[in-house]
Amino acid sequence: MTTSAHAGRMLFVNMPVADLERSKAFFARLGFGYDPRFTGEGAACMPVGEQAFVMLLDHETFARFSKLPMGDPATHALALYCFSVASRDEVDMVVEAALAAGGTEADGPEDHGFMYSRSFFDLDGHGWQVMWMDPASMSDSPASAASATA
């Protein structure tokens, strides 16, 4: 890889879920939809950005892709999933929708002035963070943006 960014690169995060239909309904209540080209029995493709997708996979489908045993998100952090929204109010709206749909709050709000976030656990125990960052505080440099959140 010669560059850190590729204009056509797509990101697919594969996530195991115990009950695919239940998880699809949960995330639909948060405002997400599904790409029918990659959604079917055992899998649902949930776009989270222009080139970023979360693949919700039932346990059997996930196991076909992974050579390692599946971890239990109720007892171990497998990854932390974070997505941005357009405003501080939308952070609260998405997290409140997650809680109303059966999710649980992971942490209280974090307010750093230029950035605001809240976290929740989905129905399978995966940790999600919803964040808003003031566009005026972001520079052109990805490195400086990363150091601002560290």
C-alpha positions in Angstrom: 0.0 0.0 0.0 1.6 3.2 -1.1 -0.9 5.7 0.2 -2.8 5.9 3.4 -6.1 6.6 1.7 -7.7 5.2 -1.4 -10.6 7.1 -3.0 -12.4 3.9 -4.1 -11.7 1.8 -1.0 -14.7 0.4 0.8 -14.7 -0.8 4.5 -16.8 -3.8 5.5 -16.9 -4.6 9.3 -18.3 -8.1 9.9 -20.2 -8.4 13.2 -21.7 -11.6 14.6 -25.3 -11.3 15.9 -27.4 -13.9 17.7 -30.7 -13.1 15.9 -30.3 -11.4 12.5 -33.9 -10.2 12.2 -33.9 -8.8 15.7 -30.6 -6.9 15.1 -31.9 -5.5 11.8 -35.0 -4.2 13.6 -32.9 -2.7 16.3 -30.6 -0.8 13.9 -33.5 0.2 11.7 -35.0 2.0 14.8 -31.7 4.0 14.9 -32.2 5.1 11.3 -30.1 2.6 9.4 -31.2 0.8 6.3 -29.8 -2.2 4.4 -28.3 -2.7 1.0 -30.5 -5.4 -0.6 -27.6 -6.5 -2.9 -25.7 -7.9 0.1 -28.6 -8.7 2.4 -30.2 -12.1 2.6 -30.4 -15.2 4.7 -27.7 -15.0 7.3 -26.4 -11.5 6.5 -27.5 -7.9 6.3 -25.4 -5.1 4.8 -25.9 -1.9 6.8 -24.4 1.2 5.2 -22.9 3.6 7.8 -21.1 5.9 5.4 -20.5 6.5 1.7 -17.9 3.7 1.5 -18.4 2.0 4.9 -20.6 -0.9 5.8 -21.4 -3.1 8.8 -22.2 -6.7 7.9 -24.6 -8.1 10.5 -23.9 -11.9 10.3 -25.8 -14.6 12.1 -23.4 -16.8 14.1 -23.3 -19.6 11.5 -22.4 -17.2 8.7 -19.8 -15.4 10.8 -18.2 -18.7 11.7 -17.7 -19.5 8.0 -15.6 -16.4 7.5 -13.5 -16.6 10.7 -10.9 -19.2 11.4 -10.9 -18.2 15.1 -13.6 -19.0 17.6 -16.2 -16.2 18.1 -15.8 -14.1 21.2 -18.6 -13.2 23.5 -19.2 -9.4 23.5 -21.0 -9.7 26.8 -17.7 -10.6 28.5 -15.0 -9.3 26.2 -14.5 -6.2 24.1 -14.0 -7.4 20.6 -14.0 -4.0 19.0 -15.5 -0.6 19.7 -17.7 0.7 16.8 -18.0 4.5 16.4 -19.9 6.5 13.9 -20.4 10.2 13.5 -23.6 12.2 13.1 -24.4 15.8 12.0 -25.1 17.4 15.3 -25.0 17.2 19.1 -28.8 16.8 19.2 -28.5 13.8 16.8 -26.0 12.1 19.1 -28.7 12.2 21.8 -31.5 11.2 19.4 -29.6 8.1 18.2 -28.6 6.9 21.6 -32.1 7.5 23.0 -33.5 5.4 20.1 -30.9 2.7 20.9 -32.0 2.6 24.5 -35.7 2.6 23.6 -35.0 -0.3 21.2 -33.5 -2.5 24.0 -29.9 -1.3 24.0 -28.2 -0.3 27.3 -26.1 2.8 28.0 -22.4 2.1 28.2 -21.1 5.5 29.5 -22.5 8.9 30.1 -22.1 11.7 27.7 -18.6 13.0 27.0 -18.4 16.7 26.2 -15.1 18.1 25.1 -16.6 21.3 23.6 -15.5 20.5 20.0 -16.6 16.9 20.3 -19.6 15.3 22.0 -20.3 11.6 22.3 -22.4 8.9 24.0 -22.1 5.2 24.0 -24.4 2.2 24.2 -24.4 -1.6 23.9 -26.5 -3.2 21.2 -28.7 -6.3 21.7 -25.7 -8.6 21.4 -23.5 -6.5 23.8 -21.3 -4.9 21.1 -20.2 -1.4 22.2 -21.1 1.6 20.0 -20.2 5.2 20.3 -22.1 8.0 18.5 -20.1 11.2 18.1 -20.3 14.7 16.7 -17.3 16.8 16.0 -17.5 20.5 15.3 -16.4 20.8 11.6 -14.6 24.1 12.4 -12.3 22.2 14.8 -11.1 19.7 12.2 -8.0 20.3 10.1 -7.0 18.9 6.8 -4.5 16.6 8.5 -5.9 13.2 9.6 -3.0 12.9 12.1 -3.9 16.1 13.9 -7.6 15.0 14.0 -6.5 11.7 15.6 -4.3 13.4 18.2 -7.2 15.7 19.1 -9.4 12.8 20.1 -6.6 10.8 21.9 
